């Protein structure tokens, strides 16, 4: 039975300590200190006291008849109180009131509130249950990477790589989840959270990580900025992320303490084993995890698995109906080719976003692009590297769309409508490469020259270039048009005209008379 230390209260009072200081020293409430001092004053008892004036004697003097053999105080069920305390909104004051009502209804005398609290705390210390007092069931999941790693040896080269251990713990029941990973990237971090929730079969109200760069961008006493992918995951599971406060070591130790025990148990148990692949490590970690969760507690009955399903499982929030698909966010500026990259392949966005900063959301199956919060592009994501970028027709400018609609037949039909010389040039362009498509650009440029200078001048320019080259180029034709050379007659044309102007023209009568003059 825990009794108030009446002698110490009177001694400290004689030294002019305040009631608050006395309460802190003897671990009693200020109400108890006040009651004791008032009772001592009424009884005329002051310090120093005779050695015969024990705490039991003082209690009987201050409160006559409170403790009698015929009316003993009823001990509370502290184990039941401990379980009730884990429920939301329940505190010792409420439980003491219920305890008093039960005592009065059965004709028993209850303990005073201060004694009730002292006795419960004493029970909690003895049973090592203090950690669970701070956590409600289904309230918090603590996550972190283990400080140590597990080596993996390549069976062919002998090179060693490291496997990293992700650990999640429910501090109320100490139920744990652990998973070996090949890296500590943001994608692995999110996948491990999803796997942990699936393992627990539910979601906690709060998520308490350490200040890792994979989850927390900035955490000061004034604001917390979370990684966008991490925040999106929390919203999907309807949980709230509360990182350990960077200036409060107790917060950090709270995360590291429970996680460290689980990670040490697993990694230490595997220290003498050799692994040759990440798959082997994952299997071994899974086996050790089950051993940890079923290992008996030292100071109380049961184990982590039993404690979770008896005390915490029913308080977990349900999992979403559809499995979570981790997404990685990044920001990029759209280049002139209006293609963004997922690290392996390139995908198009609307061309009018060239030069703008866009947000890119990558999942295992999709690539999504957002501009000012609105989705502007979405593509299926390939696990392999593609030979060509993925381009949507509607993302192209009009000129690029037109280019895709070109065909050899279309160019030839157009050239015939311009003239024979232009048609010849088009045929030469299409035959210049190994495939007709290689000449589309030159053909398209020729149509632009026709739009600028007209069909007649283009036909003349083509005629002129063909007089001097069997392999005409767009630059040749463009130069002729630019300098107006298509308007100047060639030497061949001039010679033909000269012969017509100065030759002798004989009439029909001349030939009728045998060609002789009259």
C-alpha positions as CSV (number, residue, x, y, z in Angstrom):
1,X,0.0,0.0,0.0
2,X,1.3,3.5,-1.0
3,X,1.0,6.1,1.8
4,X,1.4,9.8,1.8
5,X,4.7,10.8,3.4
6,X,3.3,13.0,6.1
7,X,6.5,13.4,8.0
8,X,8.4,14.8,4.9
9,X,5.5,17.2,4.2
10,X,5.7,18.7,7.6
11,X,9.5,18.8,7.5
12,X,9.6,20.7,4.2
13,X,6.8,23.0,5.3
14,X,9.0,23.9,8.3
15,X,11.7,24.9,5.9
16,X,9.3,27.4,4.2
17,X,9.0,25.4,0.9
18,X,5.9,26.2,-1.2
19,X,3.1,23.7,-1.5
20,X,4.0,23.3,-5.2
21,X,7.6,22.4,-4.3
22,X,6.5,20.0,-1.5
23,X,4.1,18.3,-3.9
24,X,6.9,17.8,-6.5
25,X,9.3,16.5,-3.8
26,X,6.9,13.9,-2.2
27,X,5.1,13.0,-5.5
28,X,1.7,14.0,-4.2
29,X,-0.9,16.4,-5.5
30,X,-1.1,20.0,-4.2
31,X,-4.6,19.3,-2.9
32,X,-3.1,16.5,-0.7
33,X,-0.4,18.8,0.6
34,X,-3.0,21.5,1.5
35,X,-5.2,18.9,3.3
36,X,-2.3,17.5,5.3
37,X,-1.1,21.0,6.4
38,X,-4.6,22.0,7.4
39,X,-5.2,18.8,9.3
40,X,-1.8,19.2,11.1
41,X,-2.6,22.8,12.0
42,X,-6.0,21.8,13.5
43,X,-4.3,19.0,15.4
44,X,-1.5,21.3,16.6
45,X,1.2,19.1,15.2
46,X,4.4,20.8,14.0
47,X,7.9,19.7,13.0
48,X,10.1,18.4,14.6
49,X,8.3,15.2,15.4
50,X,9.0,12.3,17.7
51,X,10.3,9.2,16.0
52,X,7.2,7.4,17.2
53,X,5.1,9.7,15.1
54,X,5.2,7.5,12.0
55,X,3.2,8.2,8.8
56,X,0.6,5.6,10.0
57,X,0.2,7.4,13.3
58,X,0.0,10.8,11.6
59,X,-2.6,9.5,9.2
60,X,-4.7,8.1,12.0
61,X,-4.4,11.4,13.8
62,X,-5.3,13.6,10.8
63,X,-8.1,11.3,9.5
64,X,-9.5,9.4,12.4
65,X,-11.6,6.3,11.4
66,X,-10.5,6.5,7.7
67,X,-8.7,3.2,7.9
68,X,-10.3,0.5,9.9
69,X,-10.1,-3.3,9.7
70,X,-13.9,-3.5,9.3
71,X,-13.9,-1.1,6.3
72,X,-10.8,-1.7,4.2
73,X,-10.1,0.3,1.1
74,X,-10.8,-1.5,-2.2
75,X,-7.8,-2.1,-4.5
76,X,-8.4,-1.1,-8.1
77,X,-7.8,-3.4,-11.0
78,X,-4.7,-1.6,-12.3
79,X,-4.3,-3.9,-15.3
80,X,-7.9,-3.0,-16.5
81,X,-7.2,0.7,-15.7
82,X,-4.1,0.5,-17.9
83,X,-6.1,-0.9,-20.9
84,X,-8.8,1.7,-20.4
85,X,-6.2,4.5,-20.4
86,X,-5.2,3.5,-23.9
87,X,-8.7,4.5,-25.2
88,X,-9.2,7.9,-26.7
89,X,-10.3,10.6,-24.2
90,X,-9.8,8.4,-21.1
91,X,-7.7,9.7,-18.2
92,X,-7.0,8.8,-14.6
93,X,-9.5,11.4,-13.2
94,X,-12.4,9.7,-15.1
95,X,-11.3,6.2,-14.1
96,X,-11.0,7.3,-10.4
97,X,-14.6,8.6,-10.5
98,X,-15.8,5.3,-11.9
99,X,-13.7,3.4,-9.4
100,X,-15.3,5.4,-6.5
101,X,-18.8,4.7,-7.7
102,X,-18.1,1.0,-7.9
103,X,-16.7,1.1,-4.4
104,X,-19.6,3.0,-2.9
105,X,-22.1,0.7,-4.6
106,X,-20.4,-2.4,-3.0
107,X,-20.0,-0.8,0.4
108,X,-16.2,-0.4,0.1
109,X,-14.1,2.7,0.8
110,X,-12.1,4.0,-2.2
111,X,-8.7,5.5,-2.2
112,X,-8.2,9.2,-2.4
113,X,-7.4,10.5,-5.9
114,X,-3.7,11.1,-5.1
115,X,-3.3,7.7,-3.6
116,X,-5.2,6.1,-6.6
117,X,-2.8,7.8,-9.0
118,X,0.3,6.9,-7.0
119,X,-0.7,3.2,-6.7
120,X,-1.3,3.1,-10.5
121,X,2.0,4.6,-11.3
122,X,3.7,2.2,-8.9
123,X,2.0,-0.7,-10.7
124,X,3.1,0.7,-14.1
125,X,6.7,1.0,-13.0
126,X,6.8,-2.5,-11.6
127,X,5.2,-4.0,-14.7
128,X,7.3,-1.9,-17.1
129,X,4.1,-0.6,-18.8
130,X,5.1,3.1,-18.8
131,X,5.8,3.3,-22.5
132,X,2.3,2.2,-23.4
133,X,0.8,4.9,-21.2
134,X,2.0,7.6,-23.7
135,X,0.3,6.0,-26.7
136,X,-3.3,5.3,-27.6
137,X,-4.0,2.1,-29.6
138,X,-4.1,2.8,-33.4
139,X,-2.8,6.3,-32.8
140,X,0.9,6.4,-34.0
141,X,3.1,4.5,-36.4
142,X,6.8,5.3,-36.0
143,X,9.1,4.8,-39.0
144,X,12.8,5.1,-39.7
145,X,15.7,3.5,-41.5
146,X,17.9,1.3,-39.3
147,X,21.3,2.7,-38.6
148,X,23.2,-0.5,-39.6
149,X,23.0,-2.3,-42.9
150,X,23.2,-5.9,-44.1
151,X,26.1,-6.8,-46.5
152,X,25.3,-8.6,-49.8
153,X,28.2,-10.3,-51.6
154,X,28.1,-10.8,-55.4
155,X,28.7,-14.6,-56.0
156,X,30.7,-13.9,-59.2
157,X,32.7,-10.8,-58.6
158,X,32.9,-10.9,-54.8
159,X,31.9,-7.2,-54.6
160,X,29.9,-6.2,-51.6
161,X,26.7,-4.0,-51.6
162,X,24.5,-3.0,-48.7
163,X,20.8,-3.8,-47.9
164,X,19.0,-1.2,-45.9
165,X,16.4,-2.0,-43.3
166,X,13.1,-0.1,-43.1
167,X,11.4,-0.5,-39.7
168,X,7.9,0.6,-38.6
169,X,6.6,0.2,-35.1
170,X,3.3,0.7,-33.3
171,X,4.5,1.9,-29.9
172,X,1.3,1.0,-28.1
173,X,1.7,-2.7,-28.6
174,X,5.3,-2.6,-29.9
175,X,4.2,-4.6,-32.9
176,X,6.8,-4.2,-35.7
177,X,7.2,-4.4,-39.4
178,X,10.6,-4.6,-41.2
179,X,11.7,-4.8,-44.8
180,X,15.1,-5.0,-46.5
181,X,15.6,-2.6,-49.4
182,X,18.3,-2.2,-52.1
183,X,18.4,1.6,-51.6
184,X,16.9,4.4,-49.6
185,X,15.2,6.3,-52.4
186,X,11.9,8.1,-52.1
187,X,10.2,5.3,-54.1
188,X,11.4,2.6,-51.7
189,X,10.4,4.8,-48.8
190,X,6.8,5.1,-50.0
191,X,6.5,1.4,-51.0
192,X,7.7,0.3,-47.5
193,X,5.0,2.5,-45.9
194,X,2.4,0.9,-48.1
195,X,3.7,-2.6,-47.2
196,X,3.7,-1.8,-43.5
197,X,0.1,-0.7,-43.5
198,X,-0.8,-3.9,-45.4
199,X,1.1,-6.0,-42.8
200,X,-0.7,-4.3,-39.9
201,X,-4.0,-4.6,-41.7
202,X,-4.9,-1.0,-40.9
203,X,-3.8,2.6,-40.7
204,X,-2.8,4.8,-37.6
205,X,-4.1,8.3,-37.0
206,X,-0.6,9.7,-37.0
207,X,2.7,8.9,-38.8
208,X,5.8,9.8,-36.9
209,X,9.0,9.8,-39.0
210,X,12.5,11.1,-38.3
211,X,13.6,14.2,-40.3
212,X,14.6,12.2,-43.4
213,X,15.2,14.0,-46.7
214,X,13.0,11.3,-48.4
215,X,10.0,12.5,-46.4
216,X,10.7,15.9,-44.9
217,X,11.9,18.9,-47.0
218,X,12.1,21.4,-44.1
219,X,11.2,21.2,-40.4
220,X,11.6,24.2,-38.1
221,X,9.9,25.4,-35.0
222,X,7.7,27.6,-37.2
223,X,6.8,25.4,-40.2
224,X,7.0,21.8,-41.6
225,X,7.4,21.3,-45.3
226,X,6.8,17.7,-46.4
227,X,8.0,16.0,-49.5
228,X,5.1,16.2,-52.0
229,X,5.1,12.5,-52.7
230,X,5.1,11.7,-48.9
231,X,2.2,14.1,-48.3
232,X,0.2,12.6,-51.2
233,X,0.7,9.1,-49.7
234,X,-0.5,10.4,-46.3
235,X,-3.6,11.9,-47.9
236,X,-4.3,8.6,-49.6
237,X,-4.2,6.7,-46.3
238,X,-6.0,9.5,-44.4
239,X,-3.2,9.8,-41.9
240,X,-1.3,12.9,-40.6
241,X,2.5,13.1,-40.7
242,X,4.1,14.7,-37.6
243,X,7.9,14.7,-37.9
244,X,10.0,14.6,-34.8
245,X,10.7,18.2,-33.7
246,X,14.3,19.0,-34.6
247,X,15.0,21.0,-31.5
248,X,13.4,18.5,-29.1
249,X,15.7,15.5,-28.5
250,X,13.0,13.6,-26.7
251,X,10.9,13.5,-29.9
252,X,13.8,12.0,-31.8
253,X,14.6,9.5,-29.2
254,X,10.9,8.4,-29.1
255,X,11.1,7.5,-32.8
256,X,14.6,6.0,-32.6
257,X,14.0,4.1,-29.4
258,X,11.3,1.7,-30.5
259,X,12.7,1.4,-34.0
260,X,16.2,0.8,-32.8
261,X,15.1,-2.2,-30.7
262,X,13.4,-3.9,-33.6
263,X,16.2,-3.2,-36.1
264,X,18.9,-4.3,-33.7
265,X,17.1,-7.5,-33.0
266,X,16.9,-8.4,-36.7
267,X,20.3,-7.2,-37.9
268,X,22.2,-8.6,-35.0
269,X,20.5,-12.0,-35.4
270,X,21.6,-12.1,-39.1
271,X,25.2,-10.9,-38.5
272,X,26.8,-14.3,-39.1
273,X,24.9,-15.2,-42.2
274,X,26.1,-14.5,-45.8
275,X,23.7,-13.3,-48.4
276,X,24.2,-13.2,-52.2
277,X,21.0,-11.4,-53.3
278,X,18.5,-8.9,-52.0
279,X,15.8,-11.6,-52.3
280,X,17.7,-13.7,-49.7
281,X,17.9,-10.8,-47.4
282,X,14.2,-10.0,-47.7
283,X,13.3,-13.6,-46.9
284,X,15.6,-13.7,-43.8
285,X,14.3,-10.4,-42.5
286,X,10.7,-11.6,-42.9
287,X,11.5,-14.7,-40.8
288,X,13.2,-12.8,-38.1
289,X,10.4,-10.3,-38.0
290,X,7.9,-13.0,-37.2
291,X,10.3,-14.3,-34.4
292,X,10.5,-10.8,-33.0
293,X,6.7,-10.3,-32.9
294,X,6.1,-13.7,-31.3
295,X,8.9,-13.5,-28.8
296,X,7.5,-13.3,-25.2
297,X,7.7,-10.1,-23.2
298,X,10.1,-10.1,-20.3
299,X,8.1,-8.1,-17.8
300,X,4.5,-9.0,-18.7
301,X,2.5,-11.8,-20.3
302,X,2.1,-12.2,-24.0
303,X,4.0,-10.9,-27.0
304,X,3.8,-8.2,-29.6
305,X,1.6,-10.1,-31.9
306,X,-0.9,-11.0,-29.2
307,X,-0.8,-7.5,-27.7
308,X,-1.5,-5.9,-31.1
309,X,-4.5,-8.1,-31.9
310,X,-5.9,-7.9,-28.3
311,X,-5.4,-4.2,-27.6
312,X,-4.7,-2.3,-30.8
313,X,-6.0,-3.9,-34.0
314,X,-9.6,-2.9,-33.5
315,X,-8.6,0.8,-33.1
316,X,-6.8,0.9,-36.5
317,X,-8.4,2.8,-39.3
318,X,-9.4,0.6,-42.3
319,X,-7.2,0.3,-45.4
320,X,-8.3,2.0,-48.6
321,X,-10.2,-0.3,-51.0
322,X,-7.6,0.0,-53.8
323,X,-3.9,-0.7,-53.3
324,X,-1.7,2.4,-53.1
325,X,0.5,3.2,-56.1
326,X,3.6,5.1,-55.0
327,X,4.2,8.3,-57.0
328,X,7.4,10.4,-57.3
329,X,7.1,14.1,-57.9
330,X,9.6,16.3,-59.6
331,X,9.8,19.7,-61.4
332,X,11.3,20.3,-64.9
333,X,11.4,23.1,-67.4
334,X,9.9,22.2,-70.8
335,X,12.6,22.3,-73.5
336,X,12.2,23.4,-77.2
337,X,11.4,19.9,-78.3
338,X,8.5,19.9,-75.7
339,X,9.6,16.5,-74.4
340,X,10.1,15.7,-70.7
341,X,12.0,12.6,-69.4
342,X,11.2,10.0,-66.7
343,X,14.9,9.1,-66.6
344,X,14.5,6.4,-69.3
345,X,12.2,7.6,-72.0
346,X,10.8,11.0,-73.2
347,X,7.2,12.1,-73.4
348,X,5.5,15.0,-75.0
349,X,3.6,17.9,-73.4
350,X,1.6,20.7,-75.2
351,X,4.1,22.8,-77.2
352,X,2.8,26.0,-75.8
353,X,4.4,25.1,-72.5
354,X,7.9,25.5,-73.9
355,X,10.0,27.4,-71.3
356,X,7.5,26.8,-68.5
357,X,8.1,24.9,-65.3
358,X,5.9,21.8,-64.9
359,X,5.3,19.2,-62.2
360,X,5.9,15.6,-63.2
361,X,4.2,12.7,-61.3
362,X,5.8,9.3,-62.0
363,X,4.2,6.0,-60.9
364,X,5.1,2.5,-62.0
365,X,2.6,2.6,-64.8
366,X,1.9,6.3,-65.7
367,X,3.6,9.6,-66.4
368,X,1.5,12.7,-65.6
369,X,2.4,16.3,-66.1
370,X,0.8,19.2,-64.3
371,X,0.9,22.9,-64.9
372,X,-0.4,25.3,-62.2
373,X,-2.2,22.3,-60.6
374,X,-4.0,21.1,-63.7
375,X,-3.0,17.9,-65.5
376,X,-1.9,18.8,-69.1
377,X,-0.5,15.4,-70.2
378,X,-0.7,11.7,-69.3
379,X,1.2,8.8,-70.9
380,X,1.5,5.1,-70.1
381,X,5.0,4.5,-68.7
382,X,7.3,1.8,-70.2
383,X,9.6,-0.4,-68.1
384,X,12.0,-0.7,-71.1
385,X,13.8,2.0,-73.1
386,X,12.0,2.9,-76.2
387,X,13.7,3.8,-79.5
388,X,11.6,6.9,-80.1
389,X,10.0,9.5,-77.7
390,X,6.3,9.1,-77.0
391,X,4.6,12.1,-78.8
392,X,0.9,12.9,-78.9
393,X,-0.4,14.5,-82.1
394,X,-2.4,17.1,-80.2
395,X,0.7,18.3,-78.4
396,X,2.4,19.3,-81.6
397,X,2.4,22.8,-83.2
398,X,0.4,23.1,-86.4
399,X,3.6,22.9,-88.6
400,X,4.6,19.6,-87.0
401,X,1.1,18.2,-87.3
402,X,1.2,19.1,-91.0
403,X,4.6,17.4,-91.4
404,X,3.2,14.1,-90.1
405,X,0.4,14.2,-92.6
406,X,2.8,14.4,-95.6
407,X,3.1,11.6,-98.2
408,X,5.0,11.1,-101.5
409,X,1.8,11.0,-103.5
410,X,0.6,14.2,-102.0
411,X,3.8,16.1,-102.9
412,X,3.8,14.7,-106.5
413,X,0.2,15.7,-107.0
414,X,0.9,19.2,-105.8
415,X,4.1,19.5,-108.0
416,X,2.1,18.4,-111.1
417,X,-0.3,21.3,-110.5
418,X,2.7,23.7,-110.5
419,X,4.6,22.5,-113.5
420,X,6.8,19.9,-115.2
421,X,10.0,21.3,-113.8
422,X,8.7,21.5,-110.2
423,X,7.5,17.9,-110.6
424,X,11.0,16.8,-111.7
425,X,12.6,18.5,-108.6
426,X,10.1,16.8,-106.3
427,X,10.9,13.4,-107.7
428,X,14.6,14.1,-107.3
429,X,14.0,15.1,-103.6
430,X,12.0,11.9,-102.9
431,X,14.6,9.7,-104.5
432,X,17.6,11.3,-102.9
433,X,17.6,9.2,-99.7
434,X,17.2,5.5,-98.9
435,X,13.5,6.2,-98.1
436,X,11.1,8.7,-99.5
437,X,10.4,10.1,-96.0
438,X,13.9,11.5,-96.0
439,X,13.0,13.9,-98.7
440,X,9.8,15.2,-97.0
441,X,11.5,18.1,-95.4
442,X,12.9,19.4,-98.7
443,X,9.5,18.9,-100.4
444,X,7.7,20.8,-97.6
445,X,10.3,23.6,-98.0
446,X,9.5,23.8,-101.7
447,X,5.8,24.3,-101.0
448,X,6.7,27.2,-98.7
449,X,8.7,28.8,-101.5
450,X,5.6,28.4,-103.8
451,X,3.5,30.2,-101.1
452,X,6.0,33.0,-101.0
453,X,7.0,33.6,-104.6
454,X,4.1,32.0,-106.5
455,X,3.9,29.0,-108.8
456,X,5.2,30.7,-112.0
457,X,8.4,31.9,-110.4
458,X,9.0,28.6,-108.7
459,X,8.6,26.7,-111.9
460,X,11.1,29.0,-113.6
461,X,13.5,28.6,-110.7
462,X,13.2,24.8,-110.9
463,X,13.8,25.0,-114.7
464,X,16.9,27.2,-114.2
465,X,18.4,24.9,-111.5
466,X,17.9,21.8,-113.5
467,X,20.0,23.3,-116.4
468,X,23.0,23.3,-114.1
469,X,22.5,20.5,-111.6
470,X,21.0,17.0,-111.6
471,X,20.9,17.1,-107.8
472,X,19.1,20.4,-106.9
473,X,18.8,21.6,-103.4
474,X,16.4,23.9,-101.6
475,X,19.3,26.4,-101.0
476,X,19.9,26.6,-104.8
477,X,16.3,27.2,-105.6
478,X,15.9,29.7,-102.7
479,X,18.9,31.7,-103.9
480,X,17.6,31.9,-107.4
481,X,14.3,33.2,-106.2
482,X,15.8,35.6,-103.7
483,X,18.2,37.1,-106.3
484,X,15.5,37.2,-109.0
485,X,17.6,35.0,-111.3
486,X,14.4,33.2,-112.3
487,X,13.4,36.4,-114.2
488,X,16.6,36.5,-116.2
489,X,16.7,34.5,-119.4
490,X,19.4,31.9,-119.7
491,X,22.0,32.1,-122.5
492,X,20.3,29.2,-124.2
493,X,17.0,31.0,-124.2
494,X,18.7,34.2,-125.4
495,X,20.4,32.3,-128.3
496,X,17.1,30.8,-129.4
497,X,15.5,34.2,-129.4
498,X,18.4,35.8,-131.4
499,X,18.1,33.1,-134.1
500,X,14.4,33.8,-134.5
501,X,14.9,37.6,-134.8
502,X,17.6,37.9,-137.4
503,X,17.0,34.8,-139.7
504,X,15.6,35.0,-143.3
505,X,12.0,34.2,-143.5
506,X,10.8,32.8,-146.9
507,X,7.2,32.7,-147.9
508,X,5.3,29.8,-149.5
509,X,5.7,31.2,-153.0
510,X,9.4,30.8,-152.8
511,X,9.2,27.1,-152.3
512,X,6.5,26.7,-154.9
513,X,8.8,28.0,-157.6
514,X,11.6,25.7,-156.6
515,X,13.4,28.1,-154.5
516,X,14.5,30.3,-157.4
517,X,14.0,34.1,-157.4
518,X,11.9,35.7,-160.0
